[in-house]
Amino acid sequence: MDVIRELHTVISRTSILFFAILGVWGLIRAFRGQRVEASYLGALVIGEGVFVLQAVFGAILIISGGRPGRMIHLLYGAVAMIALPALFAYTKGDDSNQAQWYYAILTTLLTGIAFRAIGTAV
């Protein structure tokens, strides 16, 4: 299980960096008045995949008897997993500048959620 735990740790750090980049990129696009483009949406899908992979390794750890330091860790993980699909459903696939602002703000918030989740893990 040490390998799974290490992968879970590495992916958590990756998610912080990835979503920080998405947040900055999204804010730059939003301030420029740009719309959501396919490359940004593709990056969001990759980011969601990072969170899903993180959850899979976390679930394996829980099934094998591991527990996070604080149970709110699981809530942070759940929020991280459902936030992007929920926003996509809310915007109904809108690609306007307003939607770009929504994604930029959400990815910035997800950076903080991922960072906070690490703090509650041990």
N, C-alpha and C positions, 0 to 999 in steps of 0.2 A: 504494500500500500504506500510505501514511501515514494515510489515513482509517480503514482497517481496524485499524491499530495503535492509533490514538486511540480507536476504539470499544472495542477490547479493554481498554484502560486504563480508560476510563470505566466499563465494565461491571464490571471488577474492583473498583473503588472502591464501586460500587453493591452488589456482593455482600457486601462487608464490612459496610456499613451495614445492609443488609436482614437479614442473618443475625444481626447484633448485636441488632436489634430483635426478631427471632424468638426469640432466646435469652432476652432479658429477659422478653418476653411469656410464653414457655413456662415460665420459672422462676416467675413470678408465679402463673400458673395451677396449676403443680405444688404450690407452697407452700400455695395455697388449697385443695388437695385436689380440684381440678377434673379432669374427664376431657378427653380430646382431643375437640374439637368440630369441626364442619365448617368453620368459618371459619379455624381454625388449620391444618387439613389443606389447605385451599385456599391459604393463604399458603405452606405448605411446597411445594406444587406450583408456585407462582409462583417460589419460590426455586430449585427444581430447574430450572425453565425459564431462570432467569438463568445458572445454571452451564452448562446446555447451550448457550445462546447464546454464552457466554464461550468454550466449547470449539470451537464452530464458527468463531469469529473466530480463535482460536488455531491451528486446523487450517489455515485459509486462509493464515495467516502462515507456517506451517511449509512448506506446499506451495509457497509462493512464494519459499522460500529462507531465511526468517528462522529464527533459533534463539534459544531463551531463554538467558540468561546461564549458568544451571546446569541440567543435565538433570533434576534433582530437581523442577524446576518442573512437568514433565509428570506426575510421580507425584502431586504435590499436586493437580493438576487431575483426575487419574483418581479419586483418593480422594474429592474433592469431588463428582464426578459420581455415584459409585456408593453413597455413604454413605446418603443418604435412602432410595433404593429398597431397599437392603439391610436397613435398619432396618424399613421397612414390611413386607418379606417376613418378617423375623424375628418381628415382633409379630403377623403374620397379620391385620393390620387391627384389632388390639385398640385400644379407645378408653378404657381404664381410666386411673386416675391414675398408675399405674406406667408405662404407655406415655407419658403426658405428661412424666414425668420423663426417660424415654429421649430423647424428641424435644428437650426443653429442653437437656439436656446435649449432645446431638449438635449442635444448632444453635449452641450456644456454642463447641463445638470447631471447627465449620466456619467460624466467624468467624475464629478463629486460623489455620486452614489457609489461608483466603483471604488473610489478611494476610501470612502467611509466603510464600505463592506470589508475591506482589508482590515480596517481597525477593529472590527467586531469579530473577526475570524478566530483570533486566539485569546 
